[in-house]
Amino acid sequence: MKDLYAILGVPETANAETIKKAYRKLAKQNHPDATGGDKKKTERFKEVGDAYGVLSDPKKRQEYDRLRHEPVGADGMPQGFDADAFSQIFGDLRAGGQRGGGGGGFGDLGDLFSTLFGGAGPTGQTRVPRRGTDMESTLEVGFREAALGTRRTLRTGSGKIVEVNVPAGVESGGRLRVPGQGGHAPKNGRPGDLYLDVTVRPDAHLRRSGRDIELALPLTVAEACLGTQVDVPTVDGSVRVTVPAGTSSGARLRLRGKGVKHVDGSRGDQFCRIEIVIPKLDQEDKAARAAVEEFDRLAKAAKVRGF
């Protein structure tokens, strides 16, 4: 079997946190965005992802450790190997095929064998059909689409039209897998998968912070002092916000449920951070300067500082 620990550069005794740190480091080093699409490093990126997919899951890791230490039988596979159990445990790996059926056949389990054993299934069993090659492309979505989720129709490099569900909360650097939309396979093999590297276009005003959204809200001195109502942008459209009188710069107004959508349907919040804009006075405008000086006198009388 492949040494998944060696792929991640960690010992067999490594804990979950050590495995996660090793994966993140290697994934960052070999990510297509950082390597300019270098084919070898892209393959390394996938290999690292497969290894982490097994070792980060306690059940998969336990079964992997058991199989890799079992004696190899005459069929070239670890003793005690069971195709159905193997499929049930490892069938959701990134490069994995569909779950196998009964009767000892291996069907579309070729990818699983390749991931863990580096080759085809055990000798003497049903021959594993060749799988189509995976394809890669890029997908750019808007800020709102990323926050709320969307559905896209795109044409791949081979000319194929593909419908893609873009999940809510996707971020730049994320990768979407579209099963079965890669290259065709010969002799009734399973098609490869399509992988889309996502880029989210920035918004002119909104910024993401986890599940929340941040907006800088400029106010004049008078608006901050007297209070006002302002129409602000959100991913759901414009919303009117009431700014209380006496609001200070740096205060945050919360718009509940106007943030990024979660997989369970819940939403984060949007926070409007107040920024009081101070105008630059014309040195010759004596009336304006006098008004500001009078305002300053009243503010000091109110003892805005407690020291």
C-alpha positions as CSV (number, residue, x, y, z in Angstrom):
1,M,0.0,0.0,0.0
2,K,1.0,3.6,-0.5
3,D,2.6,5.2,2.6
4,L,0.2,8.0,3.2
5,Y,2.2,9.1,6.3
6,A,5.3,9.5,4.1
7,I,3.3,11.5,1.6
8,L,2.5,14.0,4.3
9,G,5.9,13.7,5.9
10,V,4.6,12.7,9.4
11,P,5.2,9.7,11.6
12,E,2.6,7.0,12.0
13,T,2.1,8.2,15.6
14,A,1.2,11.7,14.5
15,N,-1.9,13.2,16.1
16,A,-4.7,14.9,14.2
17,E,-3.3,18.4,14.7
18,T,0.1,17.4,13.3
19,I,-1.5,15.8,10.3
20,K,-3.6,18.9,9.6
21,K,-0.6,21.2,9.9
22,A,1.4,19.1,7.5
23,Y,-1.4,18.9,5.0
24,R,-2.0,22.6,5.0
25,K,1.7,23.3,4.5
26,L,2.0,20.9,1.5
27,A,-1.4,21.9,0.0
28,K,-0.3,25.6,0.1
29,Q,3.1,24.8,-1.5
30,N,1.6,22.7,-4.3
31,H,-1.7,24.4,-5.0
32,P,-2.2,25.3,-8.7
33,D,-2.7,28.9,-7.8
34,A,0.8,29.0,-6.3
35,T,2.6,26.9,-8.8
36,G,1.3,28.4,-12.0
37,G,-0.3,25.1,-13.1
38,D,2.8,23.0,-12.8
39,K,1.6,19.5,-13.7
40,K,3.9,17.6,-11.3
41,K,2.9,19.8,-8.4
42,T,-0.7,19.6,-9.3
43,E,-0.5,15.8,-9.1
44,R,1.4,16.2,-5.8
45,F,-1.5,18.5,-4.6
46,K,-4.0,15.8,-5.4
47,E,-1.8,13.1,-3.7
48,V,-1.6,15.2,-0.6
49,G,-5.3,15.7,-0.6
50,D,-6.0,12.0,-0.9
51,A,-3.6,11.2,2.0
52,Y,-5.2,13.8,4.2
53,G,-8.7,12.5,3.2
54,V,-7.7,9.1,4.8
55,L,-5.6,10.1,7.7
56,S,-7.9,12.9,8.9
57,D,-10.8,10.5,9.3
58,P,-10.4,8.3,12.4
59,K,-12.4,5.4,10.8
60,K,-10.5,5.5,7.5
61,R,-7.2,5.8,9.3
62,Q,-7.9,2.9,11.5
63,E,-8.8,0.6,8.5
64,Y,-5.8,1.9,6.5
65,D,-3.5,1.1,9.4
66,R,-5.0,-2.3,9.7
67,L,-4.7,-3.2,6.1
68,R,-1.2,-1.9,5.6
69,H,0.1,-4.1,8.4
70,E,-1.6,-7.3,7.3
71,P,0.4,-9.9,5.4
72,V,-0.1,-9.9,1.7
73,G,-2.0,-12.9,0.3
74,A,-1.5,-14.8,-3.0
75,D,-3.8,-12.3,-4.8
76,G,-1.5,-9.5,-3.9
77,M,-3.9,-7.9,-1.4
78,P,-3.7,-7.7,2.4
79,Q,-5.3,-10.7,4.1
80,G,-8.8,-10.0,5.4
81,F,-9.5,-7.6,2.5
82,D,-13.2,-7.2,1.8
83,A,-14.3,-5.3,-1.3
84,D,-17.7,-4.2,0.0
85,A,-16.3,-3.1,3.4
86,F,-13.5,-1.3,1.6
87,S,-16.0,0.6,-0.6
88,Q,-18.2,1.6,2.3
89,I,-15.3,3.0,4.3
90,F,-13.3,4.7,1.5
91,G,-16.0,5.3,-1.2
92,D,-16.2,9.1,-0.6
93,L,-12.5,9.9,-1.2
94,R,-11.9,12.8,-3.5
95,A,-10.8,10.6,-6.4
96,G,-13.0,7.6,-5.3
97,G,-15.5,5.8,-7.5
98,Q,-19.0,4.8,-6.8
99,R,-19.7,2.2,-4.0
100,G,-19.1,-1.3,-5.2
101,G,-21.8,-3.9,-5.4
102,G,-21.7,-7.4,-4.0
103,G,-20.5,-10.6,-5.5
104,G,-16.8,-9.7,-5.2
105,G,-16.7,-7.4,-8.3
106,F,-14.8,-4.2,-8.0
107,G,-16.7,-2.1,-10.6
108,D,-15.7,1.5,-10.3
109,L,-13.3,1.0,-7.4
110,G,-10.3,1.5,-9.5
111,D,-9.6,5.0,-8.2
112,L,-9.8,3.8,-4.6
113,F,-7.2,1.1,-5.3
114,S,-5.0,3.7,-7.1
115,T,-5.3,6.0,-4.1
116,L,-4.3,3.5,-1.5
117,F,-2.5,0.7,-3.4
118,G,-1.1,2.5,-6.3
119,G,-2.6,0.1,-8.9
120,A,-5.5,-2.0,-9.9
121,G,-7.6,-4.5,-7.9
122,P,-6.5,-7.9,-6.7
123,T,-5.6,-10.6,-9.2
124,G,-8.2,-13.1,-10.0
125,Q,-11.1,-10.7,-9.5
126,T,-13.2,-8.7,-12.0
127,R,-11.0,-6.4,-14.0
128,V,-11.3,-2.8,-13.0
129,P,-12.4,-0.7,-16.0
130,R,-10.1,2.2,-16.9
131,R,-11.4,5.5,-15.7
132,G,-11.4,8.7,-17.7
133,T,-8.9,11.4,-17.0
134,D,-9.8,14.3,-14.6
135,M,-10.1,17.7,-16.1
136,E,-9.4,21.1,-14.5
137,S,-10.7,24.5,-15.2
138,T,-11.4,27.8,-13.4
139,L,-14.6,29.4,-12.3
140,E,-15.1,33.1,-11.4
141,V,-18.2,34.1,-9.4
142,G,-19.4,37.4,-8.0
143,F,-19.3,38.3,-4.3
144,R,-23.0,37.9,-3.9
145,E,-23.0,34.5,-5.7
146,A,-20.3,33.2,-3.4
147,A,-22.2,34.5,-0.3
148,L,-25.6,33.0,-1.2
149,G,-24.7,30.2,-3.6
150,T,-25.7,29.9,-7.3
151,R,-25.9,27.6,-10.3
152,R,-23.7,28.1,-13.3
153,T,-23.7,26.7,-16.8
154,L,-20.2,26.6,-18.3
155,R,-18.4,25.1,-21.3
156,T,-15.3,23.1,-20.6
157,G,-12.1,23.0,-22.6
158,S,-13.4,20.0,-24.5
159,G,-16.6,21.8,-25.5
160,K,-18.8,20.0,-23.0
161,I,-21.7,22.0,-21.5
162,V,-21.8,21.5,-17.7
163,E,-24.3,22.6,-15.0
164,V,-22.5,23.4,-11.8
165,N,-23.9,24.0,-8.4
166,V,-21.8,26.6,-6.6
167,P,-22.4,26.2,-2.8
168,A,-23.0,29.2,-0.6
169,G,-19.9,30.3,1.3
170,V,-17.3,29.3,-1.3
171,E,-14.1,31.3,-1.2
172,S,-11.3,32.2,-3.5
173,G,-8.9,29.3,-3.6
174,G,-11.6,26.8,-3.1
175,R,-12.0,23.8,-5.4
176,L,-15.3,22.3,-6.6
177,R,-15.6,18.7,-7.9
178,V,-18.1,17.9,-10.5
179,P,-18.3,14.1,-10.6
180,G,-18.4,12.4,-14.0
181,Q,-17.9,15.5,-16.1
182,G,-14.2,14.9,-16.9
183,G,-12.7,12.9,-19.8
184,H,-14.5,9.9,-21.3
185,A,-13.3,6.5,-20.4
186,P,-12.7,3.6,-22.8
187,K,-14.5,0.3,-22.6
188,N,-17.4,1.4,-20.4
189,G,-15.2,2.8,-17.7
190,R,-16.4,5.6,-15.5
191,P,-15.8,9.2,-16.8
192,G,-13.3,11.3,-15.0
193,D,-14.2,14.3,-12.8
194,L,-14.1,18.0,-13.4
195,Y,-12.3,20.2,-10.9
196,L,-12.9,23.9,-10.8
197,D,-10.6,26.3,-9.0
198,V,-12.8,29.1,-7.7
199,T,-12.1,32.9,-7.8
200,V,-14.5,35.3,-6.1
201,R,-14.6,38.8,-7.5
202,P,-14.3,41.4,-4.8
203,D,-17.1,43.8,-4.1
204,A,-16.6,47.5,-4.2
205,H,-18.0,48.0,-0.7
206,L,-18.5,44.7,1.0
207,R,-15.8,42.5,2.6
208,R,-16.2,39.0,4.0
209,S,-15.2,38.0,7.5
210,G,-15.9,34.3,8.0
211,R,-19.7,34.0,7.8
212,D,-20.2,37.8,8.4
213,I,-19.9,40.7,6.0
214,E,-18.3,44.1,6.8
215,L,-19.1,47.5,5.4
216,A,-17.4,50.8,6.1
217,L,-20.2,53.4,6.5
218,P,-19.1,57.0,6.1
219,L,-21.1,59.7,8.0
220,T,-20.8,63.4,8.3
221,V,-20.2,65.0,11.7
222,A,-23.8,66.2,11.7
223,E,-25.2,62.8,10.8
224,A,-23.3,61.2,13.6
225,C,-24.4,63.8,16.1
226,L,-28.1,64.1,15.2
227,G,-28.7,60.6,13.8
228,T,-29.9,59.7,10.3
229,Q,-31.1,57.0,8.0
230,V,-28.8,55.6,5.3
231,D,-29.5,53.1,2.5
232,V,-26.6,50.6,2.5
233,P,-25.7,47.8,0.1
234,T,-26.0,44.2,1.2
235,V,-25.9,40.9,-0.8
236,D,-29.7,41.0,-0.7
237,G,-29.9,44.5,-2.1
238,S,-30.1,47.9,-0.5
239,V,-31.3,48.1,3.1
240,R,-32.2,51.3,5.1
241,V,-30.2,51.6,8.3
242,T,-31.1,53.9,11.2
243,V,-28.0,55.5,12.8
244,P,-28.8,56.6,16.4
245,A,-27.9,60.2,17.4
246,G,-24.5,60.5,19.1
247,T,-22.9,57.6,17.2
248,S,-19.1,57.6,17.4
249,S,-16.6,56.7,14.8
250,G,-15.8,53.0,15.1
251,A,-19.2,51.9,16.3
252,R,-20.7,48.9,14.5
253,L,-24.3,48.6,13.5
254,R,-25.5,45.0,13.1
255,L,-27.8,43.8,10.3
256,R,-29.0,40.3,11.4
257,G,-29.1,37.6,8.8
258,K,-27.5,39.6,6.1
259,G,-24.3,37.7,6.0
260,V,-23.0,34.6,4.2
261,K,-25.4,31.7,3.9
262,H,-24.4,28.4,5.6
263,V,-25.0,24.9,4.4
264,D,-27.8,24.5,7.0
265,G,-29.6,27.5,5.6
266,S,-28.7,29.9,8.4
267,R,-27.0,33.2,7.7
268,G,-24.3,35.3,9.2
269,D,-24.7,39.0,9.9
270,Q,-23.6,42.2,8.3
271,F,-21.8,44.8,10.3
272,C,-21.7,48.5,9.3
273,R,-18.6,50.1,10.8
274,I,-19.1,53.9,11.3
275,E,-16.4,56.2,9.8
276,I,-17.0,59.9,10.5
277,V,-15.6,61.9,7.6
278,I,-14.1,65.3,8.6
279,P,-14.2,67.9,5.9
280,K,-11.2,70.0,5.1
281,L,-12.0,73.6,5.8
282,D,-11.1,76.5,3.5
283,Q,-8.8,78.8,5.4
284,E,-10.7,81.8,4.0
285,D,-14.1,80.5,5.0
286,K,-14.4,82.3,8.3
287,A,-18.1,81.4,8.8
288,A,-17.4,77.7,8.6
289,R,-14.4,77.9,10.9
290,A,-16.5,79.9,13.4
291,A,-19.2,77.3,13.3
292,V,-16.7,74.5,14.0
293,E,-15.1,76.4,16.8
294,E,-18.5,76.9,18.4
295,F,-19.3,73.2,18.0
296,D,-15.9,72.4,19.6
297,R,-16.8,74.7,22.6
298,L,-20.1,72.9,23.1
299,A,-18.5,69.4,22.8
300,K,-15.9,70.3,25.4
301,A,-18.6,71.5,27.7
302,A,-20.2,68.1,27.4
303,K,-16.9,66.6,28.6
304,V,-16.4,64.0,25.9
305,R,-13.2,62.9,27.5
306,G,-13.3,61.4,30.9
307,F,-9.8,62.4,31.9
